[in-house]
Amino acid sequence: MSNKVLEELKIKGDEACGCFRRETASYIKVGAATCGRSAGALEVLDAFREAARENSVKVTISEVGCMGHCYAEPMVEVRKPGWPPILYGYFTPGKAKALIKRFFLDDDPGLEWAMGAMERNDLIPSVLDTPRFGKEYRAVLKRCGRIDPENMYQYIANGGYEGLAKSLEMGPDEVISVIDKSGLRGLGGAGFPTGKKWKICKMQKADAHYVVCNADEGDPGAFMDRTLLESDPHSILEGLMIAGFAIGAKKGLFYVRNEYPLAVERIEKAIENARNNKILGDGVLGSDFSFEVEVIQGAGAFVCGEETALIASLEGNRGMPRPRPPFPAQAGVFGKPTVVNNVKTLANVSYIMRGGAERFASVGTGSSKGTALFALAGKIRNPGLVEIPMGTSLREIVMEIGGGVPPVVKASELAGSVPKRVEKKFKGVQIGGPSGGCLNEDLLDTPVDFDSLQSSGAMMGSGGMVILDEDNCAVATAKFFLQFTQKESCGKCTFCRIGTKHMLDILEKFAKGQGSEQDLENLESLARDVSMGSLCNLGKTAPNPILSTLRYCKDEYRAHFEEKRCPSMECQDLIAYYIDPKLCQKTCDACVGSCPTEAIFTRPDGIKAIEQEKCVKCDSCIQACPPQYDAIYKVSPIDDLPEEAKNAAPVQDGKT
């Protein structure tokens, strides 16, 4: 009976997608998730619609989600009969108006703007033959950027809710068995076997069970959950419903941070559409199973990503973790058995139930099945989301798919001159956000899976990867992430509340060129104590950036207090800026205008100099100095600064 209801919905789905499937149809899809909107996607969408109307062009123009290629936003997919679907990046309203005329009226696709075709063909090169597209294995991300996230029928036309229909035919025990056989592990960071968690919860005798989607994504540099919720919300809703059916829950809860307004809007729209079409509520897909869903917005506390703190927040209390056992699967929301799963985990549930455990388990490694979804951020050419098979090496992800570390480009202020490209070396990658670890170049061949990352001193975490280059300091990096976790500590346990503050104080000393070998030993000892003594994973993992950088970059720590030097020249108390009088051009004032504190002045001989007491070390002058001159550079330690520069000051009324 459930299949009959779904088949009726599929007919509507085929009608909704007809304009995208017919060979005679033309369409334009504009990626308009948060990343696309911030780059101007809505303006591009309006420009396409206006130009199509003015030129009487019949074309279906729709808003879709994010493909994950955030570096090229706004992205547009265009199809015209006789041509393959063509993907364009870095689009603007002006290009949109021009493309309507050039392509749809004059048969010129504007290939100088194109990234390539979305499928292999005989006309133009395909994006599938580039590393950024071709090396991905898109399972969870397959529909992202290809369907309208607010059109449920497009989701159904692309296999949506088939997994739910199969689950209703199987029965709860068989569903749990399928998830167990697939080898799916929690993708929120802990990696606990999903099927085992469901089985424990279902075994608990209670008058109610709950299932919760943990969408409280708070790691710096992470945006996987947000993108999935904005681009394919029904896949997470379907996974939540399957989990609810398997454990005997009648209600599901979405816990989403309120900093994600578009994600909240789209998941609420998905719930409304599902309810209106008998997918949600009484008699799901015509079965005896009834299920309701509620969306709850969190205030944005990082600690609420921990499941017991999240549950406390759901119940209306302050988000603070509690000791375990009992685990939430035994006593969770309002003391009832509760399954808490991450967004990515639930998206995989719907994928597994649609295609089977064997298909999912055929990808990945022995203990880490399926795919991993990562957000590439920091010093990387192609930032955005990537989905790769578990076991893919860091080198392939960072250097091939991500494109490696980009050069620093200094734009010239002189007409006709060539900008200077300064190549930068890869230094490391912080995996798993503030809870993860920093791995250096020697570990680029590490496979990305739960066990390999943990043995190397990092962790899968929620899926953030922040790439560092030679200009990033190990001490400054550890300090940045520890500042975040120290501020986000709920303060419940002493080790986390006080221990993170003491660790931060030691890092501050190193960043100022102070400290000693004893401080270094104390830092490592304290980090291990905090990791062992904290109650929840926020405290237990807060020392990871310190422990991993100490493991691989201890000499860099020592350079700070032994040599008063920051090897990466990032720690401001240990660097100074210097204008070389032999290279400075008297006729150039680029650096003077760029300085926000007016620390740069012109000497009587016309050469520029820096008043060190006013300098805030913002790097503006280095960026402004034309590459032909390249007269400004950093000095560390400060004692290496030429004597003439240490006391430099402008001449006023004949006095220095």
HUSUL-V933718 format. One record per backbone hydrogen bond with DSSP energy under -0.5 kcal/mol. NH is the residue of the N-H (numbers start at 1). CO is the residue of the C=O. If there is no record, write none. Layout:
NH|CO, NH|CO
//
This chain:
5|1, 6|2, 7|3, 8|4, 9|5, 10|6, 11|7, 12|8, 13|9, 14|10, 15|11, 16|12, 17|13, 18|14, 18|15, 20|17, 21|17, 21|18, 22|18, 25|22, 27|79, 28|60, 29|77, 30|62, 31|29, 31|75, 32|30, 32|64, 37|33, 38|34, 39|35, 40|37, 41|36, 44|40, 45|41, 46|42, 47|43, 48|44, 49|45, 50|46, 51|47, 52|48, 53|49, 54|50, 55|51, 56|53, 57|52, 58|56, 59|57, 60|26, 61|59, 62|28, 62|60, 64|30, 65|147, 70|68, 71|383, 72|69, 73|70, 76|88, 77|29, 78|86, 79|27, 83|80, 86|78, 87|116, 88|76, 89|113, 90|72, 91|74, 96|92, 97|93, 98|94, 99|95, 100|96, 101|97, 102|98, 103|99, 104|99, 104|100, 105|101, 106|101, 107|103, 108|102, 109|107, 113|110, 114|111, 115|87, 116|87, 117|125, 118|85, 127|117, 128|117, 129|126, 130|127, 133|130, 134|127, 134|130, 135|131, 136|133, 137|387, 139|137, 142|139, 144|141, 146|143, 147|143, 149|147, 151|148, 152|150, 154|151, 155|151, 156|152, 157|153, 158|154, 158|155, 159|156, 160|155, 162|159, 165|161, 166|162, 167|163, 168|164, 169|165, 170|166, 171|167, 175|171, 176|172, 177|173, 178|174, 179|175, 180|176, 181|177, 182|178, 183|179, 183|180, 184|179, 186|192, 189|186, 191|186, 194|184, 195|184, 197|193, 198|194, 199|195, 200|196, 201|197, 202|198, 203|199, 204|200, 204|201, 206|204, 210|337, 211|251, 212|339, 213|253, 214|212, 214|341, 215|213, 215|255, 217|215, 218|216, 222|219, 227|223, 228|224, 229|225, 230|226, 231|227, 232|228, 235|232, 236|232, 237|233, 238|234, 239|235, 240|236, 241|237, 242|238, 243|239, 244|240, 245|241, 246|242, 247|243, 248|244, 249|244, 250|209, 251|209, 252|292, 253|211, 254|294, 255|213, 255|253, 256|254, 256|296, 257|215, 258|298, 260|257, 264|260, 265|261, 266|262, 267|263, 268|264, 269|265, 270|266, 271|267, 272|268, 273|269, 274|270, 275|271, 276|272, 277|273, 278|275, 279|274, 280|274, 281|291, 284|289, 285|278, 286|283, 287|284, 291|281, 292|250, 294|252, 296|254, 296|294, 298|256, 298|296, 304|301, 305|302, 306|303, 310|306, 311|307, 312|308, 313|309, 314|310, 315|311, 316|313, 317|312, 320|318, 330|327, 331|327, 332|336, 335|332, 336|333, 337|208, 338|328, 339|210, 340|338, 341|212, 341|339, 343|214, 346|342, 347|343, 348|344, 349|345, 350|346, 351|347, 352|348, 353|349, 354|350, 355|351, 356|352, 360|356, 361|357, 362|358, 363|360, 365|368, 369|183, 370|360, 370|363, 372|388, 374|372, 374|386, 375|463, 376|374, 376|384, 377|375, 377|465, 379|467, 380|378, 381|404, 382|402, 383|380, 384|376, 385|68, 386|374, 388|372, 390|370, 391|448, 392|389, 394|446, 395|444, 397|393, 398|394, 399|395, 400|395, 400|396, 401|396, 402|397, 404|398, 408|422, 409|407, 410|408, 410|420, 411|409, 417|414, 420|410, 422|408, 422|420, 423|421, 427|468, 428|468, 429|439, 430|466, 431|429, 431|437, 432|464, 433|464, 435|432, 436|433, 437|431, 439|429, 439|437, 441|427, 443|440, 444|441, 446|443, 448|392, 449|447, 453|449, 454|450, 455|451, 456|452, 457|454, 458|453, 461|189, 463|460, 465|375, 466|430, 467|377, 467|465, 468|428, 470|425, 472|469, 477|473, 478|474, 479|475, 480|476, 481|477, 482|478, 483|479, 484|480, 485|481, 486|482, 487|483, 488|484, 489|485, 497|493, 498|494, 499|494, 499|495, 500|496, 502|498, 503|499, 504|500, 505|501, 506|502, 507|503, 508|504, 509|505, 510|506, 511|507, 512|508, 512|509, 513|510, 514|509, 520|516, 521|517, 522|518, 523|519, 524|520, 525|521, 526|522, 527|523, 528|524, 529|525, 530|526, 531|527, 532|528, 533|529, 534|530, 540|536, 541|537, 542|538, 543|539, 544|541, 545|434, 545|542, 546|543, 547|543, 548|544, 549|545, 550|546, 551|547, 552|548, 553|549, 554|550, 556|553, 557|553, 558|554, 559|555, 560|556, 560|557, 561|557, 562|558, 563|558, 563|559, 565|559, 567|565, 569|566, 572|570, 574|571, 575|572, 576|635, 578|633, 580|578, 580|631, 581|579, 583|580, 584|580, 586|584, 588|585, 593|589, 594|590, 595|591, 595|592, 598|595, 601|609, 603|601, 603|607, 606|603, 609|601, 611|599, 612|610, 614|611, 615|611, 623|619, 624|620, 625|621, 629|626, 630|626, 633|578, 635|576, 640|637, 641|638, 645|642, 646|642, 647|643, 648|645, 652|655, 655|652
//
